[in-house]
Amino acid sequence: MKTKVLSLVVMFILGTFTVFAGEKTEKFKVKGNCGMCETRIEKAAKSVKGVSAAEWDSKTTFLTVVYDDEVTNVNKVHVAVAGAGHDTEQQKAKDEVYNKLPSCCKYERK
């Protein structure tokens, strides 16, 4: 009986590690200004298959994403956010997309 219970506990623990093995958290800068930017940035990040959470802080301008690294990678998140009009540390949004942002969302670009 003890062996069966111990086996079940070990299987449960191993299964738990397997579920969380591919989960990663990354944090990087994304240009933006306001609540509308926050909504747009988080929506773009969450649109990437494998991303389970995205939170952008307007004060620090950091985006924190949680994703399954067996499904996607952080580069795809950078591309998706830039595609929505917001420059990241790795990707610059196309000028035509940036120019369509509302005036309150237009941040200073280099």
Secondary structure as UniProt FT lines:
FT   HELIX           2..20
FT   TURN            21..22
FT   STRAND          23..30
FT   HELIX           35..46
FT   TURN            49..50
FT   STRAND          51..57
FT   TURN            58..61
FT   STRAND          62..68
FT   TURN            69..71
FT   HELIX           74..83
FT   TURN            84..85
FT   HELIX           95..98
FT   TURN            99..100
FT   HELIX           103..105
//
